[in-house]
């Protein structure tokens, strides 16, 4: 999470304009010469608001991270989905905006009341938006928070800008590997170098597919769930190859009707599909090189 002081300054850029516009709109409904007066409870809430930590939310296609500014790690990582009975509705896959707002409301209710256990009206919210994310989705989320949860302030900022503040630098090459895709883009002096944006449809779902195909060579896994595959990927597989001379042993994993043996080779090489030419696109290292080559020469060092 970004520093609380930095986030407060970023929100401060919006708060002045928001307060002024709210004051002007209130005066429009008052008699001539009258001034808007805040109730004691509203004044007390406004006085303590700066002391409350800012809630930072980053929506991913499969998972959402939420936490408070100034803390080292998110408070929670939850699925970007609303639950209705035994079914899951993935928010990023809903195109109808009215339906999406309905499930966003359910999602935020669970986030505030069951996961974070905080009052929505006591914390300002900062949305971290990826550069290729749909603007309409974040506007819907903002409207839901303001309409149904009485959130005092909601600000949407570019995720790349927030990343720069967390790193303490103003020039970097940012690589974002998500569930469905991987993007790479250069930033110089905190400005996005648009022409350096590169993209490939490779992410965690490709690793899960590779695990499933490899396991199906030894087991009949027609009904294995995505949750099981993700659990195997997180608990059993390595993010990189071990040092030379060290081999990985097989791991056991229980599913509904059998016990799977995850071979050491699969545990080590599952993520290699991201760095190879496949039908899904070029390897990740190629899009990094392409993004770097599109950056100004003076900024490549």
N, C-alpha and C positions, 0 to 999 in steps of 0.2 A: 504494500500500500504506500501511496505517496505521503510525504511529510504533511502533517496537519497544518503547519504554517503555510506551506505552498498551496494546499487545497483551499484554505481560507482566503488567500489572496486571489485565487482564481475565481472563487465564488463572489468575492468582493467586486469583481468587474461587472457582475450581473446584478448584484443586490442594489446598487445605487439606482440603476435604471428601473428595476422592478419596484422599488419602494416609491419612486417618484410617480410612476405610471399608476400605481395603486392609489396614491394620495389624490392625484388628479381625477381619476375615475370616481372616487368617493365624493369629491366636492361637487361633481356634476349633479348629484341627487340631493344636495343640501340647499336650504334657502340662501338667498343672497346675503353675504356677509358672514355666514356661519362657517365654522371650521370643524373638520372631523375630529372626534375625540375617541381615543381607544378606551375600551373597558379595562378595569383593573386587572382582570384575569388575562386579557390579551397583552396588556403592557408587561405583566410579570413574565408571561411566556416569551415575549420578545426580548426581555432583559436577560433571560437565562439562555436564550438560543445560541449565542456565540460560544457558551461554555460546553455545549453538547457536541460530541464528536460527529463529524460528517460521515454519512453512510455512502460508501463508494460501491457501485454495482457495475459489473462487467458481464454483459450477456454474450454467451457463446452459442453456437448452433445446438450443441448437446448439453453443455454445462454452463452454469452461471456462478460467478464468484461474487461474494458480498462480504464486506468488512468495513471497519472504521478507519478513517484517515489517521495516520500516525502509528498504526500497528504494523508489525512486520509481515504478518500473513493474514489471509482472509479469515473471517469468522466461520464461514461455511462455503462449501462447494456443492450446489444442488443441481438437479436436472432442470434444464430450461423447458419445463413441461408442467401442465396443470393436471391434477389427478381428479378423475370423475369416476367413482366406483373403482373398478379394477383396471380401467383404461387410462392411458396417458395421452395427452394432447400436446404435441411438440409445438411450442409457440412460434418458432421461426418458420414452420411449415404451413401456417395458417395464412391464407391470402385475404380472406374476408375480414375487413377491419372491425366490424361490429362483433363478429364471433371472437376475434383475437382480443378485443377489449374485455369481453366476458371472461375469457380464460386468464388474461393478465390480472384481472381483479382477484380471481381465485389463487393465482400464483403468489401475489403479494400478500394476501391474507395468511397463507401458509408460511411465507418467509418471515413476516413480522411476528405472528402470534405463536408459531410452533418452533421456528428455527432460531431466530435472533432474540426473541422475547423482549422486544422494545416497543415503545409507543411511536407510531409513525409521525405524529404531530410534533415530536420533540427533536427530530433530526432532519437537517437538510440532506438532500440526496444529490449525488454526482454520478451521472451515467458516463461510463467510458465506452465510446463508440469506435468500433473498428472502421478502417478507411473504406472498406467495401460493404459495410453493413447498410441495410435499408433504413433510410431516414424516417419513413412512415412508421416503422416499428417503434422507434424511440419516441416519436411524438405521441403515439398511442399510449405507451407506457407512462409518459409524463402526464398526459391527460387523466389517466386512471388514478395516478397517485394524488393529483391535485383535486380531483372530483370526489373520490371515495375515501381517501386516507388523510385528508387535511394536511398534507406535507407542506411545510411553510415555503420551501423553495426547491426547485428541481432544475439542474443545469446539465446540459449535454456537452461533453468535450471530446476532442479527438484522442483516442487511446495512445497514439504516437506522442502527442504532446505530454501526456501524463507520464509516459515511459521515460521521456527525456529528463523530467524533473526527478524521477526516482533514481536514475543513473547518475545524476549530477553532471551531465555533459550536454552540449548543444549540437553535437554532430555525431551521427551514428548510422549504422545499417541495421534496420529492425527486421527480424524474421519472426513471423507468427505462424506456428503450425497448429492448426485446430483439428476438429473432427473430420470435416469434409474437405478442407483445402488448406494450402500453405501460401502465404503472401510474403513478399520481401520488398522493402522500400527504403530509400535513403533519405536522411534528413540532414540539412546543413543550417547551422545557426537557428535551430528550432523550426525551420521551414521545411515542409515536405517537398521533395524533388519528385514531382508528379510523373515525369517521364521515366523514372527509375522503377516504377511499380511493376513487379512481375508476379505471376500467379500460376498455380498448378493445382489440379484437382487431386491432391494427395494429402492424406491426414490419418488420424487414428483409425478411422473405419477401414482403411486399406490394410492396416496391420491386423485388425480383427478378422478381415476376410482371409488374409494369408494364414492366420492361425487355424481358422476353420477348415480351409482346404487341406492343410498339412495333416490335421487330425483325422479328417475323413478318409485319408489313405489307410488308416489303421482301425478306425472305429466307425460304427453307423451312427452318425450324429445329425440326423435329419431334423430333430426337434430341439437342438441346443439353442439356448436363448442368447440374445445380445448381451444380457447382463453377465451370463457365464463367460462368454468370450472376453468381455471387458475385464472381468475379474481375473481371468487367466493372464491377460496382457499386463495388468498392473502388478499382480502378485508373483507371477512366475517368470516373466520375461525381463531381459536386460535392455537398458537404453543404449548401451554401447558394448563393444567386445571387451572381454576381460584381458588382462595382460598376457603376453606371450608365455606359453608353457602352462597356463592354468585352464582347465576344462571345466565346464559346468555339468553337474550331475542332473539326472532326471528328477522331476518333481511330480508329486501325486496331487490330483485334483478330483474332488467328489462332485458328481452330477447326480441327477435324479435316479438313474438306473444302472450306473457303473462308476468305476474309478478310473479316471484317465491318467496315463503316464505321459507327462510333457517331457519330451526328450531334451537333452542338453543342447543339441544342435538347434532345435526350434526356439528354445529359450534365448539363445544368443543371437540368432539370425532373423528373428521375426520382424524387426524394424528395418532390415536391409532393403525391403521392397520400396521404402521411401527414397533410397539413394541409387535406384536402378532405373533404367529405361523400361517402361511398361506401357500397356495400352492406355493407361490413365494419364500419361504425360511424361515429361523429362524428369530426371532426378532433382532433388532439392538443391544440390550443390550447383547445378547449372543455372537455376533461377537466381541464386545468390550472385553468381558470377555475372549474369546478365544485368542484374540490378546495379552492381558495382560499376560495370562498364558504362552505364548510362549516367552515372554521377559525374559532376565536373572534376577534372583532373586534380585541382587544388584541394578537393575535399576527400580524396581517396586515401590519404595517408592515415 
